[in-house]
Structure formats: structure tokens, C-alpha cells
């Protein structure tokens, strides 16, 4: 299916162009021999913090990795209670739009994504999630690269509260590209214009506006 139109991030206006359907401290060396832990740590270190919150989340996440705590969800719904998640942001530069999905369980507009499997490279997890949830395998954004662009640490809501350590990856996309949404995950998908609301709008991923503000500060290819 394709999306024909885009709409601004306005929480009180029905979206258009949609389809229905750990304590901080000094960082120690990561335990030797744990390749996946070293890989996750390297990805976190490569994130360039945008604001004080992202800097604090990055320090917390590095301490969490160094603590030896499990990093991956091993059992549903939330075991262990802190684990890695990926967001996959599809960005159409020429249209000035990004894709969000109306998540069936969360009842929130957010980027596609999901949990990182035990021992999985988060970069591979991001590619896998796009293939599973939308039936596409787009390339990483040409200027933002294949690593995570943004990092958040989020306490989720009941009935299964837990901590998501989320790595946000950005992919090069075209809204004219056909998608095959997983309708067991999403009720709708929609392209939204890259307008920046002054406050995080209700019904959207709470850190989306921070992501968009960071995105606006990075040089990217012209939309012309």
C-alpha cells in the first residue's frame, strides 16, 4: 500500500494520508569476552548527545551496560525489567516527512521498532523490524549513518511497567514506496510533516519532539 498525503503533527486533528488497518558514575571497562555487550557499549558511546537529558540517559545507559546486568528481553512481557529497544525512523527528506505508526497496544503514534533479540546487534534488529513490520529494507540515512542517532531511556506505563533503553535509527525513505504493514502491530501508518510542536503532543511518543529538534540541527541533504 502507499501513502498519498502527509499531515502536520497536530494531536487534535485527525491525521491525513493514513492507512487503517543504574546510578551514574565513572564508566568501567565492559566485562571481557562479552562481544554483544562491547558492541552495545560502542554504539552508545558513538551517540552525540543533543541536550542534557540525552547526555544523562547516555551516562545511565553506559553504567547499566558496565554493571553486567542483562541487556536483552528474554521473556514477555518485560523480563528483565530493563532492556534494549530499537526505533526505526523512516525519513523522506524531499517531502520533509517521517513515518509514524499507530501502535495497537500502546495506543500511541510512534516510529516502527521493537525489542532487540538476545545477543543481536541493534543495527541488525532495526533492519529486521522494518522487514517484519513494513516489508521493506531501506538503506541507512546517507548523512546520519547506520548507527543510532538518538537515545532515550523511558519508564513505560502499566500493566507491565519496565524500562526501555531505546536506540533510534534513521533510514532513507520515500513515501511513495509501497509498504506492507503488520496489522497485528499497528492500526494505521501515516506520514507526518517535520513540523516541530512546542510541547510533546498527547498521543505521540513522548520524546518525538526532542528527536525532531535534534534532527533539525544536523546537516542533511537538501530537500530541493
MOFENTA-V494959 format. One record per backbone hydrogen bond with DSSP energy under -0.5 kcal/mol. CO is the residue of the C=O (numbers start at 1). NH is the residue of the N-H. E is the energy in kcal/mol with one decimal. If there is no record, write none. Layout:
co = [CO,CO]
nh = [NH,NH]
e = [E,E]
This chain:
co = [1,5,7,8,9,10,17,19,26,31,33,34,35,36,37,38,39,40,41,42,43,44,47,51,52,53,54,55,56,57,58,59,60,61,62,63,64,65,71,75,79,79,81,83,84,85,86,87,87,88,88,89,89,90,90,91,91,92,92,96,97,98,100,101,101,102,102,103,103,108,108,109,110,112,114,116,117,121,121,122,123,124,125,126,127,128,129,130,130,130,131,133,134,139,141,145,150,152,154,154,157,162,162,163,163,164,164,165,166,166,167,167,168,168,169,170,171,174,175,181,182,182,185,188,189,190,191,192,193,195,201,203,205,207,208,209,210,211,212,213,214,214,215]
nh = [179,191,193,10,11,13,191,189,28,34,35,38,39,40,41,42,43,44,45,46,47,47,49,55,56,57,58,59,60,61,62,63,64,65,66,67,69,68,84,79,74,75,163,165,116,167,114,89,169,90,112,91,171,92,99,93,173,96,97,194,92,192,190,103,110,187,188,107,108,103,110,205,101,88,86,73,120,124,125,126,127,128,129,130,131,132,133,134,135,136,135,182,180,172,145,141,168,166,156,164,160,156,164,83,165,154,166,85,152,168,87,169,149,150,89,141,91,177,3,183,185,186,104,102,19,100,7,98,195,197,204,109,208,211,212,213,214,215,216,217,217,218,218]
e = [-3.1,-0.5,-2.6,-1.9,-0.5,-1.3,-0.7,-0.8,-0.5,-1.2,-1.1,-2.3,-2.4,-2.3,-2.4,-2.3,-2.0,-2.3,-2.6,-1.5,-0.6,-1.1,-0.8,-2.2,-2.4,-2.6,-2.4,-2.2,-2.5,-2.7,-2.4,-2.1,-2.3,-2.5,-2.4,-1.3,-0.8,-1.2,-2.4,-2.2,-2.9,-1.8,-3.4,-2.6,-1.6,-2.6,-1.9,-0.6,-2.9,-0.7,-0.7,-0.6,-3.1,-0.5,-1.8,-0.8,-2.2,-1.0,-2.1,-2.2,-3.0,-3.2,-2.6,-1.1,-2.3,-2.8,-0.6,-2.0,-0.5,-2.4,-0.6,-2.4,-3.3,-3.0,-2.9,-0.6,-2.3,-0.6,-2.2,-2.1,-1.6,-2.6,-2.7,-1.8,-1.8,-2.9,-2.9,-2.0,-0.7,-1.3,-0.9,-2.0,-2.9,-2.4,-2.1,-0.5,-2.9,-2.7,-0.7,-2.8,-0.7,-3.1,-0.6,-1.9,-0.6,-2.5,-0.9,-2.5,-2.1,-0.5,-2.6,-0.6,-3.2,-1.3,-3.4,-2.3,-2.6,-2.3,-1.1,-1.1,-1.8,-2.0,-3.1,-2.8,-2.0,-2.7,-1.5,-2.5,-1.5,-0.7,-1.4,-2.9,-2.0,-2.1,-2.6,-2.2,-2.4,-2.7,-1.9,-0.7,-1.2,-0.6,-1.1]
